[in-house]
Amino acid sequence: MPYTLIHHTGCGSSKKGLALLQENGVEPEVHKYMNKSDMLSEDELRDIARKMGNVSPRVFLREKDALKLGLSDTASDNEVFTAMACDPRLIQRPIGINGQKAVLGRPNELLLDII
């Protein structure tokens, strides 16, 4: 199963994460989730949370953007998944996915943990 990187080309951390993977011999499938045609669905986001160990979507929520975009800090996980699917700016990046494991690349070196 190929390594997939949930990637935003305009994000410095995401670019560094991609470069780190490539430097370590991993050429991931790059999922440019900010493109309208490649946005992540609620089901895909739930799958990522499951692969991270059944975590809350808040683990990979961009909190500062959530406040700007009107997502309450008391929103339920279901509301967070819905909001993320509707507005990809709410998704923290990069996220690495390899088989049944996923990790938020903060710091980027964590992306190597699931190779």
Backbone as CSV, one residue per row, in Angstrom:
resi,resn,N_x,N_y,N_z,CA_x,CA_y,CA_z,C_x,C_y,C_z
1,MET,0.852,-1.175,0.000,0.000,0.000,0.000,0.898,1.239,0.000
2,PRO,0.621,2.186,-0.883,1.471,3.376,-0.969,1.260,4.323,0.212
3,TYR,2.297,5.039,0.522,2.248,6.080,1.542,1.529,7.272,0.913
4,THR,0.550,7.820,1.611,-0.186,8.986,1.129,0.114,10.159,2.037
5,LEU,0.363,11.310,1.443,0.589,12.526,2.209,-0.543,13.499,1.920
6,ILE,-1.281,13.849,2.975,-2.303,14.891,2.869,-1.521,16.207,2.925
7,HIS,-1.498,16.918,1.808,-0.520,17.981,1.578,-1.177,19.257,1.075
8,HIS,-0.656,20.369,1.581,-1.069,21.693,1.089,0.173,22.371,0.522
9,THR,0.160,22.621,-0.776,1.337,23.165,-1.457,1.717,24.562,-0.976
10,GLY,0.791,25.264,-0.339,1.077,26.607,0.148,1.539,26.649,1.590
11,CYS,1.784,25.501,2.194,2.152,25.420,3.609,3.614,25.001,3.749
12,GLY,4.402,25.802,4.442,5.809,25.503,4.635,6.049,24.188,5.355
13,SER,5.278,23.909,6.397,5.445,22.650,7.132,5.109,21.461,6.257
14,SER,4.101,21.603,5.444,3.714,20.520,4.549,4.802,20.269,3.497
15,LYS,5.365,21.347,2.962,6.457,21.217,1.987,7.667,20.534,2.619
16,LYS,7.988,20.918,3.861,9.114,20.304,4.568,8.845,18.824,4.834
17,GLY,7.598,18.482,5.148,7.247,17.087,5.373,7.421,16.247,4.121
18,LEU,6.997,16.772,2.989,7.175,16.065,1.716,8.661,15.889,1.414
19,ALA,9.441,16.931,1.603,10.881,16.847,1.349,11.540,15.820,2.273
20,LEU,11.136,15.779,3.535,11.698,14.822,4.485,11.410,13.387,4.053
21,LEU,10.178,13.133,3.632,9.846,11.786,3.153,10.707,11.420,1.955
22,GLN,10.817,12.331,0.997,11.605,12.061,-0.205,13.076,11.837,0.127
23,GLU,13.617,12.611,1.067,15.006,12.434,1.494,15.235,11.063,2.125
24,ASN,14.166,10.470,2.636,14.251,9.159,3.280,13.747,8.039,2.374
25,GLY,13.713,8.318,1.071,13.388,7.292,0.091,11.923,6.981,-0.090
26,VAL,11.052,7.829,0.444,9.607,7.613,0.304,9.074,8.609,-0.719
27,GLU,8.447,8.096,-1.766,7.809,8.955,-2.760,6.298,8.774,-2.578
28,PRO,5.694,9.595,-1.719,4.285,9.391,-1.382,3.335,9.804,-2.505
29,GLU,2.151,9.221,-2.464,1.045,9.748,-3.266,0.647,11.043,-2.569
30,VAL,0.624,12.131,-3.295,0.312,13.431,-2.706,-1.155,13.744,-2.943
31,HIS,-1.875,13.948,-1.848,-3.296,14.301,-1.907,-3.406,15.788,-1.587
32,LYS,-3.651,16.584,-2.613,-3.753,18.043,-2.462,-5.188,18.394,-2.067
33,TYR,-5.472,18.209,-0.795,-6.829,18.303,-0.270,-7.445,19.698,-0.329
34,MET,-6.644,20.710,-0.577,-7.197,22.063,-0.673,-7.850,22.306,-2.030
35,ASN,-7.533,21.483,-3.029,-8.173,21.604,-4.338,-9.620,21.140,-4.209
36,LYS,-10.518,21.894,-4.778,-11.943,21.564,-4.669,-12.231,20.123,-5.097
37,SER,-11.554,19.655,-6.150,-11.805,18.298,-6.648,-11.195,17.216,-5.756
38,ASP,-10.315,17.592,-4.821,-9.643,16.618,-3.957,-9.956,16.804,-2.478
39,MET,-11.009,17.562,-2.167,-11.359,17.781,-0.765,-11.674,16.442,-0.097
40,LEU,-11.365,16.362,1.193,-11.625,15.145,1.956,-13.084,15.109,2.405
41,SER,-13.695,13.946,2.281,-15.074,13.770,2.729,-15.095,13.509,4.237
42,GLU,-16.267,13.584,4.830,-16.405,13.250,6.252,-15.942,11.819,6.499
43,ASP,-16.299,10.897,5.612,-15.879,9.504,5.782,-14.363,9.370,5.739
44,GLU,-13.707,10.078,4.838,-12.244,10.033,4.763,-11.611,10.617,6.023
45,LEU,-12.177,11.701,6.528,-11.669,12.317,7.753,-11.859,11.385,8.948
46,ARG,-13.001,10.718,9.006,-13.245,9.741,10.087,-12.254,8.580,9.985
47,ASP,-11.933,8.180,8.762,-10.971,7.097,8.559,-9.577,7.522,9.031
48,ILE,-9.200,8.758,8.759,-7.915,9.270,9.235,-7.880,9.240,10.761
49,ALA,-8.948,9.712,11.397,-9.006,9.702,12.868,-8.908,8.276,13.405
50,ARG,-9.554,7.337,12.734,-9.485,5.931,13.145,-8.052,5.419,13.033
51,LYS,-7.400,5.743,11.917,-6.026,5.286,11.686,-5.028,5.952,12.632
52,MET,-5.396,7.083,13.198,-4.556,7.742,14.201,-4.771,7.155,15.592
53,GLY,-5.673,6.188,15.692,-5.939,5.547,16.983,-7.278,5.927,17.565
54,ASN,-8.258,6.146,16.686,-9.609,6.535,17.109,-9.599,7.837,17.910
55,VAL,-8.877,8.816,17.390,-8.767,10.112,18.062,-9.921,11.029,17.666
56,SER,-10.095,12.068,18.441,-11.034,13.132,18.103,-10.476,13.892,16.902
57,PRO,-11.331,14.415,16.027,-10.825,15.212,14.913,-10.099,16.476,15.379
58,ARG,-10.287,16.836,16.619,-9.590,18.011,17.151,-8.074,17.814,17.170
59,VAL,-7.628,16.556,17.102,-6.190,16.263,17.056,-5.565,16.857,15.797
60,PHE,-6.328,16.912,14.694,-5.790,17.473,13.459,-6.636,18.645,12.945
61,LEU,-7.177,19.406,13.881,-7.936,20.622,13.590,-7.028,21.830,13.770
62,ARG,-7.067,22.734,12.825,-6.317,23.998,12.956,-7.156,24.920,13.834
63,GLU,-6.830,24.938,15.118,-7.622,25.672,16.107,-7.757,27.158,15.767
64,LYS,-6.648,27.797,15.341,-6.728,29.235,15.058,-7.683,29.518,13.909
65,ASP,-7.725,28.645,12.914,-8.664,28.838,11.813,-10.082,28.494,12.231
66,ALA,-10.234,27.558,13.143,-11.564,27.186,13.631,-12.244,28.400,14.260
67,LEU,-11.512,29.127,15.071,-12.084,30.320,15.705,-12.432,31.379,14.667
68,LYS,-11.522,31.601,13.718,-11.768,32.601,12.665,-12.991,32.250,11.830
69,LEU,-13.177,30.941,11.587,-14.262,30.493,10.708,-15.553,30.192,11.459
70,GLY,-15.568,30.489,12.756,-16.799,30.394,13.523,-17.124,29.021,14.083
71,LEU,-16.164,28.107,14.130,-16.413,26.796,14.731,-16.204,26.917,16.234
72,SER,-17.234,26.651,16.971,-17.203,26.789,18.424,-16.224,25.804,19.055
73,ASP,-15.588,26.227,20.129,-14.693,25.315,20.836,-15.461,24.243,21.593
74,THR,-16.779,24.344,21.605,-17.615,23.313,22.229,-18.301,22.427,21.182
75,ALA,-17.933,22.593,19.908,-18.532,21.788,18.834,-18.241,20.301,19.070
76,SER,-19.201,19.473,18.751,-19.029,18.024,18.888,-18.079,17.509,17.815
77,ASP,-17.582,16.292,18.002,-16.726,15.681,16.985,-17.448,15.609,15.645
78,ASN,-18.733,15.260,15.667,-19.496,15.194,14.412,-19.528,16.553,13.725
79,GLU,-19.712,17.612,14.495,-19.724,18.965,13.928,-18.347,19.339,13.384
80,VAL,-17.298,18.904,14.057,-15.943,19.200,13.589,-15.668,18.466,12.276
81,PHE,-16.028,17.187,12.196,-15.851,16.442,10.944,-16.599,17.131,9.801
82,THR,-17.828,17.535,10.043,-18.631,18.207,9.016,-17.979,19.509,8.581
83,ALA,-17.532,20.300,9.547,-16.906,21.582,9.230,-15.623,21.384,8.427
84,MET,-14.822,20.387,8.795,-13.573,20.117,8.077,-13.849,19.682,6.639
85,ALA,-14.872,18.879,6.450,-15.211,18.427,5.103,-15.700,19.588,4.241
86,CYS,-16.363,20.544,4.858,-16.875,21.706,4.121,-15.805,22.764,3.862
87,ASP,-14.831,22.870,4.765,-13.799,23.897,4.637,-12.435,23.299,5.000
88,PRO,-11.655,22.896,3.984,-10.385,22.218,4.247,-9.338,23.072,4.954
89,ARG,-9.556,24.372,5.061,-8.616,25.212,5.814,-8.560,24.806,7.283
90,LEU,-9.567,24.056,7.734,-9.628,23.630,9.130,-8.747,22.419,9.430
91,ILE,-8.193,21.805,8.398,-7.419,20.578,8.578,-5.940,20.912,8.730
92,GLN,-5.369,20.453,9.840,-3.936,20.616,10.084,-3.166,19.709,9.129
93,ARG,-1.993,20.127,8.725,-1.196,19.352,7.783,0.266,19.474,8.131
94,PRO,1.053,18.559,7.600,0.722,17.420,6.738,0.271,16.218,7.570
95,ILE,-0.458,15.340,6.910,-0.876,14.082,7.524,-0.337,12.961,6.654
96,GLY,0.351,12.026,7.275,0.848,10.850,6.571,-0.064,9.669,6.832
97,ILE,-0.322,8.893,5.780,-1.151,7.692,5.899,-0.406,6.554,5.218
98,ASN,-0.247,5.466,5.953,0.405,4.286,5.403,-0.346,3.063,5.904
99,GLY,-1.092,2.434,5.007,-1.898,1.277,5.397,-2.945,1.672,6.414
100,GLN,-2.902,1.036,7.578,-3.894,1.292,8.619,-3.389,2.259,9.696
101,LYS,-2.333,3.004,9.372,-1.790,3.970,10.320,-1.754,5.351,9.694
102,ALA,-1.980,6.349,10.531,-1.898,7.737,10.095,-1.275,8.550,11.217
103,VAL,-0.624,9.636,10.830,0.024,10.494,11.810,0.016,11.937,11.303
104,LEU,-0.162,12.856,12.241,-0.018,14.270,11.929,1.467,14.594,11.978
105,GLY,1.991,15.184,10.932,3.405,15.500,10.836,3.778,16.782,11.551
106,ARG,3.478,16.870,12.817,3.843,18.008,13.665,4.549,17.473,14.892
107,PRO,5.841,17.430,14.968,6.807,17.870,13.972,6.887,16.904,12.792
108,ASN,7.494,17.367,11.717,7.547,16.586,10.478,8.159,15.206,10.656
109,GLU,9.092,15.052,11.571,9.766,13.763,11.770,8.781,12.658,12.128
110,LEU,7.623,12.992,12.655,6.619,11.979,12.976,6.122,11.247,11.738
111,LEU,6.247,11.891,10.561,5.829,11.257,9.313,6.639,9.976,9.054
112,LEU,7.842,9.928,9.580,8.710,8.764,9.371,8.310,7.588,10.250
113,ASP,7.532,7.835,11.295,7.150,6.781,12.247,6.294,5.688,11.631
114,ILE,5.639,5.969,10.512,4.733,4.963,9.929,5.234,4.406,8.599
115,ILE,6.524,4.584,8.338,7.098,4.027,7.101,7.159,2.519,7.235
